[in-house]
């Protein structure tokens, strides 16, 4: 069952509470908050902040942002949906994210790129053509990327020490809930 409630704010708060339980038992004690009723991110007052993760490659800032809305059913209950998300990892001291995963449900008509995409300042050699391109110039198709998978990447590949020995089970259970409750098939 998707997240449902009497208002967009109520449904988004339920989602934020769930994400914070996952974050607090896996990689960060920082809490996601709401700006208004539908903008989810780490915040200090009115401004977005990025908690630091200690990786085997040095500290990285961890950005999580989601914009949500809801569809009101005949029963007048709101069903939560994600309009856009952005997850990013930035080496501390750098302005540009090393890696970022993005989704835009309703891109502008002039934006014909993939709605689900991956980017980063990664230089790609195009071989015989002699050219190079920076991955940031492309919107590499990625499919839907769940926050749980980004957290798993941080722990397994970047060496972030998990906050619980049960981190794998926590991520698996949360991802299963994501697939079955928060984003039923066909909602992306």
KALINTA-V998911 format. One record per residue. PSI is psi in whole degrees, -180 to 180 (* if undefined). BURIAL is b if it has 16 or more other ideal C-beta (glycine too) atoms within 10 Angstrom, else e. Layout:
BEGIN
PSI | BURIAL
PSI | BURIAL
END
This chain:
BEGIN
129 | e
166 | b
123 | b
152 | b
-178 | b
-14 | e
165 | e
-42 | b
-43 | e
-44 | b
-40 | b
-40 | b
-40 | b
-42 | e
-46 | b
-42 | b
-43 | e
-49 | b
-40 | b
-39 | b
-41 | e
-51 | b
-45 | b
-16 | e
6 | b
-63 | b
-15 | b
140 | b
-7 | e
147 | b
138 | e
147 | b
174 | b
136 | b
119 | e
-140 | e
-2 | e
-1 | b
112 | b
126 | b
169 | b
133 | b
153 | b
104 | e
-126 | e
-5 | e
145 | e
145 | e
164 | e
112 | b
154 | b
139 | e
137 | b
110 | e
169 | b
-11 | e
6 | e
174 | e
142 | e
139 | b
139 | b
112 | b
133 | b
125 | b
135 | b
141 | b
127 | b
158 | b
-172 | b
158 | b
130 | e
124 | e
178 | e
-26 | e
4 | e
9 | e
146 | b
133 | b
121 | b
143 | b
153 | b
127 | b
-37 | e
156 | b
159 | b
124 | b
132 | b
148 | b
127 | b
128 | b
132 | e
132 | e
-16 | e
150 | e
-32 | e
133 | e
143 | b
-42 | e
141 | b
140 | b
130 | b
153 | b
138 | b
113 | b
-41 | e
74 | e
152 | e
152 | e
-29 | e
-7 | e
99 | e
9 | e
169 | e
133 | b
-38 | b
116 | b
166 | b
140 | b
165 | b
163 | b
51 | e
125 | e
129 | e
129 | e
122 | e
13 | e
-131 | e
-32 | e
-15 | e
1 | e
163 | e
152 | e
151 | e
133 | e
-27 | b
-20 | e
-13 | e
161 | e
80 | b
122 | e
137 | e
-16 | e
175 | e
130 | b
116 | b
144 | b
-35 | b
-35 | b
-33 | e
-42 | b
-44 | b
-44 | b
-43 | b
-42 | b
-52 | b
-50 | e
-33 | e
-9 | b
23 | e
129 | b
120 | e
152 | b
-7 | b
144 | e
-19 | e
17 | e
-41 | b
-47 | e
-38 | e
-45 | b
-40 | b
-46 | e
-42 | e
-42 | b
-39 | b
-42 | e
-41 | e
-48 | b
-38 | e
-30 | e
-47 | e
-30 | b
74 | b
151 | e
140 | e
-4 | e
-12 | e
* | e
END
